[in-house]
């Protein structure tokens, strides 16, 4: 397989799931994104939208088996990658004074984080066929692949930022980043 194949499978799996608030998943880093990406015009009344940009930053190869009759390619290698999901939630709320837009956006971001964690845990191989069936991803979200006992899924949410308005009416943005180890096994 290749980095491109592994990356594409992870993105395709995220896109195929109905994760709360997610409107668009981009395979490559962030660009200028219009508000209509967060709030599609064909979905009137949507007040919260999430856009995800993905990035693979790190990888390595480790020999796990040698072939019985000579040199590679009869052996296998363990190939882990570090996948980053850079998520941006935007929420536009007009409240009646019972709660402000920052609090409502923060509650939505908490719901989004929980939904992402559930989606990742739902399929250990990112929507692939049964393990070993030849899909690019052998496993993901199962801890650091360099050693036992690492973090399975790591996330960090920034403090909410008011983009416009304030208090009972405003556009709020919250950036959350997930770091997930993704591993494949290749014949080499």
N, C-alpha and C positions, 0 to 999 in steps of 0.2 A: 504494500500500500504506500501511500505518501502522506505528507503533512496536509496537502490540499484535500485529499480524500477524507481523512480523519476530521478535519475542520468542517468540511461540507456536511458530513453526517451529523455532527453536533448541532450545527445551525438548522439543518432540516428537521431534526427531532424537536428542537425548541419551537420552530415555526409550526409544527404539526400539533402541538399541544394547545389547549385552550387555557393558557395561563392568565389569571385575573389581570385586567388592565393592559396587557401587551397588545400593541397595535402593529409594530413592525420590528423585524430582526434584520440587522445588516451584518454581513460577514466581515466587513472591514471597518476601520476606525471612523470616528465621528466626523461629520461634515456639518455645514450649515443646514439645519433641518427646519422646515416651516412648521408652524403650529398645526397645519392640516394633517401632518403625519401623526401627531398626538391625538388630534380630535378630527377624525375623518368626516368629511361633509356628508357622506352617505349614512352616517350614524348620528342623527341629531339627538341632542340632549346629553351626549357624552361629556362628563365633567373631569374625568381622569384618564390619562393615557400614558403608556410606557413605551419607549423606544430602546432597543438593545443593540449595542455595537459589540462585536466579538473581536478578540485578539489572541493569538497564540504567541507567547513570549519566550518560553523555554522548552527545551527538549533534550533528550539524551538517548543513547542506546546501550543496552547491557546484554551480554551473552548469557542465555539461560540454558541452552542445550547445543551440543555439537552433534553433527551428523555421524551415523555409525560407520559410514564407508567413505571417509575422506573429508576434504575441506568444505567450507561453505560453498554452495547455498543449502546444504542439507541440514544445517542447524537452525536454531531459532534465537531471536533477539526480542527483548522486552523494550518497548519504545514509549516512554512517558512524555507527555506534553503538558504545559501549564496553560489552561484556557481561562481567559478573563472575559467576563460578561460585564460590560460597562452599561449600566441601566440608568435611564433618565426618566423620572416620573414628573409629569406636569399635571397640575390640578387647578381647575378654574371653578371657584365656588362663590356664590352669592348667598349668604346666609341671612337668617332672620334675627341675628344677634345672639342666638343660643350657642354658637360655637364659631370660632374664627377659622379662616381659610387655612392657616398653618396647621392647626390641630386636625382638621379634616384631611388635609393632604398627608400628614404624618400617619394617621390611621390607615389611609389607603396604602401607603408605602409598607406598613407593617403587614397588611393583607397580601401585598405583592410579594414580599420576602418569603412569607410562609408558603405561598403558592409555588414559587420557584423551587424552594427546598423540597416540597412534595413532588414536583415534576421530576427533579433530578433523581430522587430516591425511587421513583416509580419504575424506572428502567435502568438497571445497572450497566447496560451497554448502549444507552442512548437510542433506544428504539430499534436496535438491530435484532436479527434473528437469534435463536438460542446461542449462547456463548459457544464459540468454536465453529460457527457456521460460515466463517469467512468474511463477516462484516469488518469494517475498518476498526471500530472501537470495541476492544475486548472488555473494558470497564471504564467507568467514570464515577466521580463522587465517592470513591472508596478509599480515600486517604492518600497521603504522599506515596508515590510508587518507588521512591528511592529507599525507603526503610519502613519498617512496621510502626504503627502507632501514630501516624501523622494526622493532620486535620482532613476530614472527609470533604467538607464544604466550608469555605471561609467567605464571609461577606462583611462589608463595611458600608454603612449609610452615612452620608454627610448630613450636616444640619440643614434644615429647610431654608430656602432662599426665596424671598418675595420678589418676583420679577416685575410685577405692576400691581397697583392697588395696595390695600392693607386691611387688616382686621376682618371685617365681615364680608369683604369683597376683594378678591385678588387672584392673581396667577402665581402659583407656588411651584418651585422646582426642587426636587430632591434627587441627588445622584447616589446610586448604590452600586458597589462593585462586588461581583462574585469571583472567586478564584477556585478553579476546579481542576484536579489532576485527571487527565484523560490518557488511557494507555491502549496501545495496540501490541500485538505479537506478530512479528514478521519472520518469514523464512529467509535465512541469510547464512 
